[in-house]
């Protein structure tokens, strides 16, 4: 798998450091990790995941309809089905609409658009898992600019976004799957097995005979 290949790369480089008599990764190793995480990985096999992105603010799903990108799709909508492809051995990804074939991109004005070719850096996003279990997507070309939508599902200009805003929070969902809501109470139904009530028999204490 892609993860195993990345682990092999780490272990190989780490073993070179050990052979040199070092007890911990050298600064060169840390630099190697940072460098490789910032460029497209041409060696490892890319991993593709398929899911929907549920917007916390609109209560709908992100959909890519050609050049148009919104967060107004219902669960199971064909345009809400997304192919998420890893770009590096870090957490950078490309997001492509399964139906339209267009990639989620961000232009220089911070507007979300769909493009038929997703090779440019404005079509690469860094997945950030937040403490509240939501996921944010920061553009690789424009640091500090996030994918965000209004309550009506319209894209928000990325220059106005921050990581702690509700508008940039998303939940990954399987296509047609039940929506998980982190950090919220849900009414879950359980089937209880009813056992017959047992009564403890009273013991008759006999007075001792003398």
C-alpha positions in Angstrom: 0.0 0.0 0.0 1.0 3.6 -0.3 1.4 3.9 3.4 3.8 0.9 3.5 5.9 2.4 0.7 6.2 5.7 2.7 7.2 3.8 5.8 9.9 2.0 3.8 11.3 5.4 2.7 11.4 6.6 6.3 13.0 3.4 7.6 15.6 3.4 4.8 16.7 6.9 5.4 16.6 6.4 9.2 18.8 3.3 8.9 21.4 5.4 7.2 21.5 7.7 10.1 21.9 4.8 12.6 24.8 3.3 10.6 26.6 6.6 11.0 26.5 6.2 14.7 23.6 8.7 15.3 21.1 7.8 18.0 18.4 10.1 16.6 17.4 11.4 13.2 19.7 14.1 11.9 18.6 17.6 10.9 19.1 16.3 7.3 16.4 13.7 7.9 14.0 16.3 9.2 14.7 18.5 6.3 14.1 15.5 4.0 10.7 15.0 5.5 9.7 18.6 5.1 11.0 18.8 1.5 9.2 15.6 0.4 6.0 16.7 2.1 6.0 20.0 0.1 6.5 18.5 -3.4 4.5 16.0 -5.5 5.5 12.4 -4.8 6.5 10.8 -8.1 7.7 7.5 -6.6 5.0 6.1 -4.3 1.8 4.7 -5.7 -1.0 7.2 -5.2 -3.9 6.3 -3.0 -7.4 7.2 -4.1 -10.3 7.4 -1.6 -13.9 7.9 -2.5 -16.2 9.9 -0.2 -18.4 12.9 0.3 -17.6 16.1 2.1 -20.4 17.3 4.5 -20.3 21.0 5.2 -20.8 22.0 8.8 -22.5 25.3 7.9 -24.7 24.4 4.9 -25.7 20.9 6.2 -25.2 19.7 2.6 -22.4 18.1 0.6 -19.7 19.6 -1.6 -20.4 19.1 -5.3 -18.3 19.9 -8.4 -20.4 20.6 -11.4 -17.9 21.5 -14.1 -16.5 25.0 -13.2 -19.2 25.5 -10.5 -18.5 24.4 -6.9 -21.1 24.5 -4.1 -22.0 22.8 -0.9 -25.7 22.2 -1.7 -25.8 18.5 -2.7 -28.0 16.0 -0.9 -26.7 12.7 0.4 -26.0 10.4 -2.5 -26.0 13.0 -5.2 -23.8 11.9 -8.1 -21.9 15.3 -8.2 -21.1 14.9 -4.4 -19.1 11.7 -5.0 -15.5 12.7 -4.8 -12.2 11.0 -5.7 -9.5 12.2 -3.2 -6.0 11.4 -4.5 -2.9 11.7 -2.4 -0.3 14.0 -3.8 2.6 13.5 -1.3 3.5 11.1 1.5 2.2 13.8 3.8 -1.4 14.9 4.0 -1.8 16.8 0.7 -4.5 15.7 -1.7 -6.3 16.5 -5.0 -10.1 16.4 -5.0 -11.9 15.4 -8.2 -15.6 15.2 -8.9 -16.4 11.6 -9.9 -19.2 12.7 -12.2 -17.8 15.9 -13.8 -14.1 14.9 -13.8 -13.2 18.4 -12.7 -10.8 19.1 -9.8 -11.5 21.4 -6.9 -9.1 24.4 -7.3 -8.7 27.9 -5.9 -7.8 30.8 -8.1 -5.6 33.8 -7.2 -8.6 35.7 -5.9 -9.5 32.9 -3.5 -12.5 31.7 -5.4 -13.3 28.0 -5.5 -13.6 26.7 -9.1 -13.6 23.4 -11.0 -10.8 22.7 -13.5 -10.4 19.7 -15.9 -6.7 19.5 -15.1 -5.6 19.4 -11.4 -1.8 19.4 -11.8 -1.2 22.9 -10.6 -0.5 23.8 -7.0 -3.8 25.7 -6.7 -5.6 22.4 -7.0 -3.7 20.8 -4.1 -5.0 21.0 -0.6 -3.6 20.0 2.8 -5.9 18.0 5.0 -6.0 19.3 8.6 -7.8 17.2 11.2 -9.0 19.5 13.9 -9.4 18.9 17.6 -13.2 18.8 17.2 -12.8 15.9 14.7 -13.8 18.0 11.7 -11.4 18.3 8.7 -10.3 21.6 7.1 -8.6 21.9 3.6 -5.9 24.5 3.2 -4.7 25.4 -0.2 -1.1 24.4 -0.9 -0.3 27.5 -3.1 -2.1 30.0 -0.9 -1.2 29.3 2.8 -3.9 30.3 5.2 -6.6 30.0 2.6 -9.2 27.4 3.2 -12.1 25.7 1.4 -15.3 27.3 3.0 -19.0 27.7 2.3 -21.8 29.8 3.6 -25.1 28.5 5.1 -26.6 28.6 1.6 -23.7 26.5 0.3 -22.0 29.3 -1.6 -18.2 29.4 -1.7 -16.5 32.0 0.6 -13.6 34.0 -0.6 -10.6 32.2 0.9 -8.8 35.3 2.0 -11.5 35.8 4.6 -11.2 32.3 6.1 -9.5 31.0 9.3 -9.0 27.5 10.6 -11.3 28.0 13.6 -14.3 29.1 11.5 -17.3 26.8 11.2 -17.4 27.6 7.5 -14.2 25.6 6.9 -15.2 22.5 8.8 -16.1 19.3 7.0 -16.9 15.7 7.7 -15.9 12.9 5.4 -18.8 10.6 4.6 -19.2 7.4 2.6 -21.5 7.9 -0.4 -25.0 7.2 0.8 -23.7 6.5 4.3 -25.2 7.8 7.6 -23.8 11.2 8.6 -21.5 11.1 11.7 -21.6 14.2 13.8 -18.6 14.6 16.1 -18.9 16.1 19.5 -22.7 16.1 19.4 -25.2 14.0 21.2 -27.1 11.5 19.0 -30.1 9.5 19.9 -29.0 5.9 19.3 -31.4 3.0 19.3 -30.5 -0.1 21.2 -32.3 -3.4 21.5 -32.4 -4.5 25.1 -32.7 -8.1 25.9 -35.4 -8.6 28.5 -34.6 -11.2 31.1 -37.3 -12.7 33.3 -37.4 -11.2 36.7 -36.0 -13.6 39.3 -37.1 -13.4 42.9 -34.8 -14.5 45.6 -36.4 -17.2 47.7 -36.8 -16.4 51.3 -35.1 -18.8 53.6 -37.0 -19.8 56.6 -34.8 -19.7 59.6 -35.6 -22.4 62.1 -35.0 -21.7 65.7 -32.3 -23.9 67.1 -33.5 -26.8 69.1 -32.0 -27.3 72.5 
